[in-house]
Amino acid sequence: MDSKALGDWIQSQIGVEVSYEESADRLLVPATEIARVCDLLYRSPSTYFDSLSCLTAIDKGPENGHLDIIYTLYSIPFHQTLHLRVELPRLQENGALPEIPTVSTIWQTANWHEREAFDLVGVHFAEHPDLARILLPTDWVGHPLRKDYVEPEKYHGIQVKF
């Protein structure tokens, strides 16, 4: 099945409305439904996307107002790649980090991918088993791949910004 047909199939199977983005050949999935959609794509014998190749968080900037999370799935038996995109607000109404359900219960590789997106972009993955920084020190302030991130002058007395 091509990406557009997969989008139609998802809608028919679980009633989640997804949009096909023809220019990027990917599906736009509602953030609240990403785990359900991924679970379906993994468990169904007709799709069996058995690998999460990549999960990337992209800050579209304060003027745009949202982040993109891109999931790259691969089905080894069907030799097929599928890209899913989720849009999240940069912050929740209460000022907290944006939140999305974890897919680490489906693919173990998501554990590390989600920790990296949390660490560098500031996306909270609900029900993640160990959502902790993975690249930066635990006491680091902020998320350096955010467009509005301000690099600190010093960190524990060490000159950081030159």
C-alpha positions as CSV (number, residue, x, y, z in Angstrom):
1,M,0.0,0.0,0.0
2,D,1.2,3.5,-0.7
3,S,1.1,6.2,2.0
4,K,-2.3,7.6,0.8
5,A,-3.9,4.2,0.8
6,L,-2.4,3.5,4.3
7,G,-4.1,6.7,5.5
8,D,-7.4,5.5,4.2
9,W,-6.9,2.1,5.7
10,I,-6.1,3.6,9.1
11,Q,-9.3,5.6,9.0
12,S,-11.3,2.5,8.1
13,Q,-9.7,0.3,10.8
14,I,-9.8,2.6,13.9
15,G,-11.6,5.7,12.8
16,V,-8.7,8.1,13.2
17,E,-8.7,10.8,10.7
18,V,-5.3,11.2,9.1
19,S,-4.3,13.6,6.3
20,Y,-2.1,12.7,3.4
21,E,0.6,15.3,2.7
22,E,1.4,14.6,-1.0
23,S,4.4,17.0,-1.2
24,A,6.3,15.0,1.4
25,D,4.5,11.6,0.9
26,R,3.6,11.3,4.5
27,L,0.6,11.2,6.8
28,L,-0.4,13.9,9.3
29,V,-1.7,12.1,12.5
30,P,-3.4,13.8,15.4
31,A,-1.0,13.9,18.4
32,T,-3.5,12.2,20.8
33,E,-3.8,9.3,18.4
34,I,-0.2,8.6,17.4
35,A,0.2,5.6,19.8
36,R,-3.0,4.0,18.5
37,V,-2.0,4.5,14.9
38,C,1.5,3.2,15.5
39,D,0.2,0.2,17.4
40,L,-2.2,-0.6,14.5
41,L,0.6,-0.3,11.9
42,Y,2.9,-2.6,14.0
43,R,0.4,-5.3,14.9
44,S,-1.5,-5.7,11.6
45,P,-0.2,-8.6,9.5
46,S,-1.1,-6.6,6.4
47,T,1.3,-3.7,7.3
48,Y,3.7,-5.0,10.0
49,F,5.9,-1.9,10.4
50,D,8.3,-3.7,12.7
51,S,10.9,-1.0,12.9
52,L,10.9,2.6,14.1
53,S,13.9,3.9,12.1
54,C,13.8,7.4,13.3
55,L,11.9,9.9,15.5
56,T,12.8,13.5,15.0
57,A,11.5,16.7,16.8
58,I,11.7,19.9,14.8
59,D,11.0,23.4,16.2
60,K,9.2,25.4,13.6
61,G,10.0,28.6,15.6
62,P,8.0,30.9,17.9
63,E,6.4,32.7,15.0
64,N,5.0,29.4,13.6
65,G,3.8,28.3,17.0
66,H,4.4,24.6,16.8
67,L,6.8,21.7,16.8
68,D,6.8,18.8,14.3
69,I,7.5,15.2,15.4
70,I,8.4,13.0,12.4
71,Y,8.2,9.2,12.8
72,T,9.9,7.1,10.2
73,L,8.6,3.5,10.2
74,Y,9.9,0.6,8.2
75,S,8.4,-2.8,7.4
76,I,11.2,-5.3,6.8
77,P,8.9,-8.0,5.3
78,F,7.2,-5.6,3.0
79,H,10.3,-3.4,2.3
80,Q,8.2,-0.3,2.9
81,T,8.9,3.0,4.6
82,L,6.2,5.3,6.0
83,H,6.6,8.8,7.4
84,L,4.1,10.1,10.0
85,R,4.0,13.7,11.1
86,V,2.5,15.1,14.3
87,E,2.1,18.8,15.1
88,L,2.4,20.0,18.7
89,P,2.0,23.4,20.2
90,R,5.4,24.8,21.4
91,L,4.0,25.0,24.9
92,Q,0.8,23.9,26.6
93,E,-1.7,26.5,27.8
94,N,-0.3,26.2,31.3
95,G,3.3,26.8,30.1
96,A,4.4,23.2,30.4
97,L,6.3,21.4,27.7
98,P,4.2,19.9,24.8
99,E,3.1,16.4,25.5
100,I,2.5,13.4,23.3
101,P,2.0,9.6,24.1
102,T,5.1,7.4,24.0
103,V,5.5,4.7,21.4
104,S,8.3,3.0,23.4
105,T,5.8,0.3,24.4
106,I,5.6,-0.6,20.7
107,W,9.3,-0.2,19.6
108,Q,12.1,-0.3,22.1
109,T,14.2,2.0,19.9
110,A,11.7,4.8,20.7
111,N,13.0,4.9,24.2
112,W,16.2,6.6,23.1
113,H,14.7,8.6,20.3
114,E,12.1,10.1,22.6
115,R,14.7,10.9,25.3
116,E,16.7,12.8,22.7
117,A,13.6,14.8,21.5
118,F,12.9,15.6,25.2
119,D,16.5,16.6,25.9
120,L,17.1,18.8,22.9
121,V,13.7,20.1,21.8
122,G,11.6,19.8,25.0
123,V,8.9,17.3,24.1
124,H,7.3,15.4,27.0
125,F,6.4,11.8,26.1
126,A,3.6,10.7,28.4
127,E,4.1,7.3,30.1
128,H,7.7,7.0,28.9
129,P,9.5,4.5,31.2
130,D,12.6,6.8,31.8
131,L,12.2,10.2,30.3
132,A,15.5,11.8,31.4
133,R,18.1,13.8,29.6
134,I,20.3,11.6,27.4
135,L,22.9,14.0,25.8
136,L,23.1,16.9,28.3
137,P,23.8,17.0,32.0
138,T,20.7,16.4,34.2
139,D,20.9,19.9,35.6
140,W,21.1,21.7,32.2
141,V,18.5,24.4,31.8
142,G,16.5,24.6,28.5
143,H,16.4,22.7,25.3
144,P,19.2,23.7,22.9
145,L,17.4,22.9,19.6
146,R,14.5,25.3,20.3
147,K,14.7,28.3,18.1
148,D,14.3,30.7,21.1
149,Y,17.0,28.9,23.2
150,V,19.5,31.2,24.8
151,E,22.8,29.7,25.4
152,P,24.1,30.2,29.0
153,E,27.3,32.2,29.5
154,K,28.6,29.7,32.0
155,Y,27.9,26.2,33.3
156,H,29.2,25.4,36.8
157,G,31.8,28.2,36.4
158,I,33.0,27.0,33.0
159,Q,32.8,29.5,30.2
160,V,30.3,28.1,27.7
161,K,29.6,31.0,25.4
162,F,32.5,32.7,23.6
